[in-house]
Amino acid sequence: MIIKQLSIINFKNITQADLWFSDNINCFLGNNGMGKSNLLDAIYYLSFCKSFTHVVDSQNIRHGEDFFMLQGIYDRNNNPETLSCGIRKRQKKSFKRNKKEYERLSDHIGFAPLVMVSPADSILIHGNSEERRRFIDVVISQWDKPYLESLIRYNKALEQRNTLLRHEVNDPLQYEIWEEQMAYTATIVYNTRRRFLEQFIPVFNHFYNLIADGHEQVELTYRSHLSEGALQQQLADRRDRDLILGYTTRGIHRDDMEMTLGEYPMKRIGSQGQCKTYLIALKLAQYEFLAKNGNTAPILLLDDLFDKLDSQRVERIMQLVASDIFGQIFITDTNREYLDSIVKRTTSDHRLYHVSNGEFTIIP
């Protein structure tokens, strides 16, 4: 997947921009707060129908304006595609492919696969299990539509069961209806997550070892209630306790990925550089997995990639980025030295922009 051109109106601090990109490496240089990350978020939005920062759609509208618009012209396996999105305050979001509006936004997920590395990724290590489940779901949903449909159906059934619990309903038959649906869809989701991580973890370890030069032992372990047995029986057994608590305590909505350095949690003992390395390895493994299992190579967005890394890790990452194992890449940084070093290492076409107050200028 390659984005050839991007038009932006009133998105965050970007009043208007019309940008043309290299098929290979695109670099954006500028101080913090100038709009580099906002540009990447606009590209992300056209892939996932929402902001990477998970804010309400209207909060992406430039201050003082009533709407924003995004349009990307893509090359998808040598076929031209146009994706566009418009948001107006207090109105429904409009998202179109080749001028035809989607009936369901979930139908678009996976069409323009994308992987983003951002400073905000630290929440994967230091945040709660919901963030780590979202990471798994974002990867799998880009290539497995039945998985996404099962996940949506599970969450709807979970919401219904939680409503019964909050209202202290004691009729077992009402619970059994939703618990049966939860159990059926949870099995699909659990088995898909398990198979995915069996393939994903060795790739993650490979990238971590490349960046850390094999000096550290890290692990990634999948935890799920479904490994303990059938969910429907677990839900029935926990119903009385869940009634007291007012919510469902068993199920795939409690799944987690345990991240460790040696024998200890990464979030407890990992240095800033080790945590950043862990996150980059996760995202590069995500890229490789999507490239191998999807219908087109993902776009790779690298936001403030080198912050908090020592010079040796920066060097190894630059070697990776400058290699030909990735497709189209977008990189932001405040340090031109890093960007120039990447450009010099590659024989591929590239484009370099300077970013200031939401405006973009090509650097020759």
C-alpha positions as CSV (number, residue, x, y, z in Angstrom):
1,M,0.0,0.0,0.0
2,I,1.4,3.4,-1.0
3,I,-0.1,6.8,-0.4
4,K,0.8,9.1,-3.3
5,Q,-0.9,12.3,-2.2
6,L,-2.6,13.7,0.9
7,S,-4.9,16.7,1.2
8,I,-5.8,18.1,4.6
9,I,-8.2,20.8,5.7
10,N,-8.6,21.9,9.3
11,F,-7.2,18.8,10.9
12,K,-5.7,19.7,14.3
13,N,-3.2,22.5,13.8
14,I,-3.0,22.0,10.0
15,T,-5.1,24.6,8.2
16,Q,-4.5,23.3,4.7
17,A,-1.9,21.1,3.1
18,D,-1.5,19.3,-0.2
19,L,1.4,16.8,0.0
20,W,3.0,14.4,-2.5
21,F,5.0,11.6,-1.1
22,S,7.9,9.3,-2.1
23,D,7.0,5.6,-2.6
24,N,9.8,4.8,-0.2
25,I,11.1,7.1,2.6
26,N,9.4,10.3,3.7
27,C,11.1,12.4,6.4
28,F,9.5,15.3,8.4
29,L,11.8,17.6,10.4
30,G,10.7,20.2,12.9
31,N,10.4,21.1,16.6
32,N,7.9,19.5,18.9
33,G,4.3,20.8,18.5
34,M,4.7,21.9,14.9
35,G,2.4,19.3,13.3
36,K,4.6,16.4,12.4
37,S,2.6,13.9,14.5
38,N,-0.6,15.4,13.3
39,L,0.3,14.6,9.7
40,L,1.0,11.0,10.7
41,D,-2.3,10.9,12.5
42,A,-4.1,12.1,9.4
43,I,-2.7,9.1,7.5
44,Y,-3.6,6.8,10.4
45,Y,-7.2,8.2,10.3
46,L,-7.6,7.2,6.7
47,S,-6.7,3.6,7.5
48,F,-8.6,3.2,10.8
49,C,-11.5,5.8,10.5
50,K,-10.3,7.3,13.8
51,S,-7.4,9.2,15.4
52,F,-4.4,7.3,16.8
53,T,-4.9,9.3,20.0
54,H,-8.5,7.9,20.4
55,V,-10.0,11.4,21.0
56,V,-13.6,12.2,20.0
57,D,-13.8,13.0,16.3
58,S,-14.9,16.6,16.8
59,Q,-11.7,17.2,18.9
60,N,-9.6,16.7,15.7
61,I,-11.2,19.8,14.1
62,R,-8.9,22.8,14.1
63,H,-9.8,25.3,16.8
64,G,-12.3,27.9,15.6
65,E,-13.5,25.8,12.6
66,D,-16.6,23.7,12.1
67,F,-15.2,20.7,10.1
68,F,-12.1,18.9,8.8
69,M,-11.5,16.9,5.6
70,L,-8.9,14.4,4.6
71,Q,-8.3,12.8,1.2
72,G,-5.6,10.3,0.3
73,I,-4.8,9.0,-3.2
74,Y,-3.3,5.6,-3.0
75,D,-1.7,2.9,-5.1
76,R,-2.9,-0.5,-3.8
77,N,-1.2,-3.3,-5.7
78,N,-1.0,-1.1,-8.8
79,N,-4.7,-0.1,-8.5
80,P,-5.6,3.6,-7.9
81,E,-7.8,4.2,-4.8
82,T,-9.1,7.4,-3.2
83,L,-10.0,7.4,0.5
84,S,-11.7,10.5,2.0
85,C,-13.2,11.5,5.3
86,G,-15.3,14.5,6.4
87,I,-16.3,15.5,9.9
88,R,-18.6,18.4,10.7
89,K,-19.5,19.3,14.3
90,R,-22.7,17.6,15.5
91,Q,-23.1,15.6,12.3
92,K,-22.4,12.0,11.3
93,K,-18.9,11.2,10.1
94,S,-18.7,10.6,6.3
95,F,-16.0,8.0,5.1
96,K,-15.7,7.1,1.5
97,R,-13.7,4.9,-0.8
98,N,-13.7,6.1,-4.4
99,K,-16.5,8.5,-3.6
100,K,-18.8,5.7,-2.3
101,E,-19.7,5.9,1.3
102,Y,-19.2,2.9,3.6
103,E,-22.3,1.5,5.2
104,R,-20.2,0.2,8.1
105,L,-16.8,1.7,9.0
106,S,-15.7,-1.8,10.1
107,D,-15.8,-2.9,6.4
108,H,-12.9,-0.5,5.8
109,I,-10.5,-1.9,8.4
110,G,-7.7,-3.7,6.7
111,F,-8.1,-2.2,3.3
112,A,-5.2,0.3,3.9
113,P,-3.0,-1.6,6.4
114,L,-0.8,0.5,8.5
115,V,1.6,0.3,11.5
116,M,2.5,3.3,13.7
117,V,5.3,3.6,16.2
118,S,4.7,6.5,18.6
119,P,5.8,7.8,22.0
120,A,2.2,7.1,23.1
121,D,2.9,3.4,22.7
122,S,4.4,3.4,26.2
123,I,0.9,2.8,27.4
124,L,1.2,-0.8,26.1
125,I,3.7,-1.5,28.8
126,H,2.6,0.9,31.6
127,G,-1.2,0.9,30.9
128,N,-3.9,-1.6,31.7
129,S,-4.7,-4.8,29.9
130,E,-7.3,-3.0,27.6
131,E,-4.4,-1.3,25.8
132,R,-2.6,-4.6,25.1
133,R,-5.8,-6.3,23.9
134,R,-6.4,-3.3,21.6
135,F,-2.9,-3.9,20.1
136,I,-3.8,-7.5,19.4
137,D,-7.2,-6.6,17.9
138,V,-5.8,-3.9,15.7
139,V,-3.3,-6.3,14.2
140,I,-5.7,-9.2,13.6
141,S,-8.6,-7.1,12.5
142,Q,-6.6,-5.8,9.5
143,W,-6.5,-9.2,7.9
144,D,-9.2,-11.4,9.6
145,K,-12.8,-10.1,9.1
146,P,-14.5,-13.0,10.9
147,Y,-12.4,-12.2,13.9
148,L,-13.5,-8.6,14.0
149,E,-17.2,-9.6,13.5
150,S,-16.9,-12.1,16.4
151,L,-15.2,-9.5,18.6
152,I,-18.0,-7.0,17.9
153,R,-20.7,-9.7,18.6
154,Y,-19.0,-10.7,21.8
155,N,-18.8,-7.1,23.1
156,K,-22.5,-6.6,22.4
157,A,-23.4,-9.7,24.3
158,L,-21.1,-8.7,27.1
159,E,-22.8,-5.3,27.3
160,Q,-26.2,-7.1,27.6
161,R,-25.0,-9.4,30.4
162,N,-23.5,-6.4,32.3
163,T,-26.8,-4.6,32.0
164,L,-28.6,-7.5,33.6
165,L,-26.0,-7.6,36.4
166,R,-26.3,-3.8,37.1
167,H,-30.1,-4.2,37.3
168,E,-29.7,-7.2,39.6
169,V,-31.8,-9.5,37.4
170,N,-32.0,-13.0,38.9
171,D,-33.6,-14.9,36.0
172,P,-31.0,-17.5,34.9
173,L,-32.6,-17.9,31.5
174,Q,-31.9,-14.2,30.6
175,Y,-28.3,-14.7,31.4
176,E,-28.0,-18.0,29.5
177,I,-29.1,-16.3,26.3
178,W,-26.2,-13.9,26.4
179,E,-23.7,-16.2,27.9
180,E,-24.2,-18.7,25.1
181,Q,-23.4,-16.0,22.6
182,M,-20.4,-14.8,24.5
183,A,-19.0,-18.3,24.8
184,Y,-19.4,-19.0,21.1
185,T,-17.8,-15.8,19.9
186,A,-15.1,-15.9,22.6
187,T,-13.9,-19.3,21.4
188,I,-13.3,-17.8,17.9
189,V,-11.5,-14.8,19.3
190,Y,-9.4,-16.8,21.8
191,N,-8.3,-19.4,19.2
192,T,-7.4,-16.7,16.7
193,R,-5.4,-14.6,19.3
194,R,-3.6,-17.8,20.5
195,R,-2.6,-18.8,16.9
196,F,-1.6,-15.3,16.1
197,L,0.7,-14.9,19.1
198,E,2.3,-18.3,18.4
199,Q,3.5,-16.9,15.1
200,F,4.0,-13.3,16.3
201,I,6.2,-13.9,19.4
202,P,9.2,-15.4,17.5
203,V,9.2,-12.5,15.1
204,F,9.0,-10.0,18.0
205,N,12.0,-11.8,19.7
206,H,13.9,-11.6,16.4
207,F,13.5,-7.8,16.2
208,Y,14.3,-7.2,19.8
209,N,17.5,-9.2,19.6
210,L,18.5,-7.2,16.5
211,I,18.1,-3.9,18.2
212,A,19.5,-4.9,21.6
213,D,22.2,-7.0,20.0
214,G,21.1,-10.1,21.8
215,H,22.2,-8.9,25.3
216,E,18.7,-9.1,26.9
217,Q,16.2,-11.8,27.5
218,V,12.6,-10.7,27.0
219,E,9.3,-12.6,26.8
220,L,5.7,-12.0,25.7
221,T,3.1,-14.4,27.2
222,Y,-0.6,-14.6,26.4
223,R,-3.0,-14.9,29.4
224,S,-6.7,-15.8,29.0
225,H,-9.5,-17.3,31.1
226,L,-10.3,-19.6,28.2
227,S,-7.1,-21.5,28.8
228,E,-8.8,-22.7,32.0
229,G,-11.9,-24.3,30.2
230,A,-15.2,-23.5,28.5
231,L,-16.3,-19.9,29.1
232,Q,-20.0,-20.7,29.4
233,Q,-19.5,-22.8,32.5
234,Q,-17.1,-20.2,34.0
235,L,-19.8,-17.5,33.5
236,A,-22.5,-19.7,35.1
237,D,-20.2,-20.4,38.1
238,R,-19.3,-16.8,38.6
239,R,-22.8,-15.4,38.1
240,D,-23.6,-14.8,41.8
241,R,-20.2,-13.1,42.4
242,D,-20.7,-11.0,39.3
243,L,-24.1,-9.9,40.6
244,I,-22.5,-8.6,43.7
245,L,-19.8,-6.7,41.7
246,G,-22.1,-5.5,38.9
247,Y,-19.9,-6.6,36.0
248,T,-18.6,-9.7,34.2
249,T,-15.3,-10.9,35.6
250,R,-14.5,-13.8,33.2
251,G,-14.0,-13.7,29.5
252,I,-11.8,-12.6,26.6
253,H,-12.4,-9.0,27.6
254,R,-9.9,-9.7,30.4
255,D,-7.2,-11.3,28.3
256,D,-3.7,-9.8,28.6
257,M,-0.1,-10.0,27.3
258,E,2.5,-10.4,30.0
259,M,5.6,-8.5,29.1
260,T,8.8,-9.4,30.9
261,L,12.5,-8.7,31.0
262,G,14.3,-11.6,32.4
263,E,11.9,-12.9,35.1
264,Y,10.4,-9.6,36.0
265,P,7.7,-7.3,34.5
266,M,9.1,-4.9,31.9
267,K,7.1,-2.0,33.4
268,R,8.8,-2.5,36.7
269,I,12.4,-2.9,35.9
270,G,12.9,-1.9,32.2
271,S,14.8,1.2,31.5
272,Q,13.4,3.9,29.2
273,G,15.6,2.5,26.4
274,Q,14.6,-1.1,27.1
275,C,10.9,-0.2,27.1
276,K,11.3,1.8,23.9
277,T,13.2,-1.2,22.3
278,Y,10.4,-3.5,23.4
279,L,7.7,-1.3,21.8
280,I,9.6,-0.9,18.6
281,A,10.1,-4.6,18.3
282,L,6.4,-5.2,18.9
283,K,5.5,-2.8,16.1
284,L,8.1,-4.1,13.6
285,A,6.8,-7.6,14.2
286,Q,3.3,-6.3,13.6
287,Y,4.5,-4.9,10.3
288,E,6.1,-8.2,9.2
289,F,3.1,-10.2,10.2
290,L,0.7,-8.0,8.3
291,A,3.0,-8.0,5.2
292,K,3.0,-11.8,5.2
293,N,-0.6,-12.4,5.9
294,G,-2.4,-9.5,4.2
295,N,-3.1,-8.6,0.6
296,T,-0.8,-5.6,0.5
297,A,2.2,-4.3,2.4
298,P,1.4,-1.9,5.2
299,I,2.4,1.7,5.4
300,L,4.9,2.3,8.3
301,L,4.7,5.5,10.4
302,L,7.6,6.2,12.8
303,D,7.0,9.1,15.1
304,D,9.9,10.4,17.2
305,L,11.5,7.0,16.8
306,F,15.0,7.6,18.3
307,D,14.1,9.3,21.5
308,K,15.3,7.6,24.7
309,L,17.6,5.2,22.8
310,D,21.4,5.0,23.2
311,S,23.6,5.4,20.2
312,Q,24.1,1.7,19.6
313,R,20.3,1.1,19.4
314,V,19.8,4.1,17.2
315,E,22.4,2.8,14.8
316,R,20.8,-0.7,14.5
317,I,17.3,0.8,14.0
318,M,18.6,3.1,11.3
319,Q,20.1,0.1,9.5
320,L,16.7,-1.6,9.7
321,V,14.8,1.4,8.4
322,A,17.2,2.0,5.6
323,S,17.0,-1.6,4.4
324,D,14.5,-2.9,1.9
325,I,12.4,-5.0,4.2
326,F,9.8,-2.3,4.6
327,G,7.6,-0.6,2.0
328,Q,6.6,3.1,2.3
329,I,7.9,4.7,5.4
330,F,7.1,8.1,7.1
331,I,9.6,9.3,9.8
332,T,9.4,12.3,12.1
333,D,12.2,13.7,14.2
334,T,13.6,16.9,15.6
335,N,17.1,15.9,14.7
336,R,18.1,16.3,11.1
337,E,21.3,14.3,11.7
338,Y,19.3,11.1,12.1
339,L,17.1,11.7,9.1
340,D,20.1,12.6,6.9
341,S,21.8,9.4,8.1
342,I,18.9,7.2,7.0
343,V,18.6,9.0,3.6
344,K,22.4,8.4,3.0
345,R,22.1,4.7,3.8
346,T,19.4,4.0,1.3
347,T,19.5,4.0,-2.5
348,S,15.7,4.3,-2.6
349,D,13.8,7.5,-3.6
350,H,13.1,9.8,-0.6
351,R,11.4,13.1,0.2
352,L,12.3,15.5,3.1
353,Y,9.9,18.1,4.5
354,H,10.4,20.8,7.1
355,V,7.3,21.3,9.4
356,S,6.5,24.6,11.1
357,N,3.1,25.6,12.6
358,G,1.2,23.1,10.5
359,E,2.9,24.1,7.3
360,F,5.1,21.8,5.2
361,T,8.1,22.9,3.0
362,I,10.1,20.5,0.9
363,I,13.8,20.5,1.8
364,P,15.9,20.0,-1.4
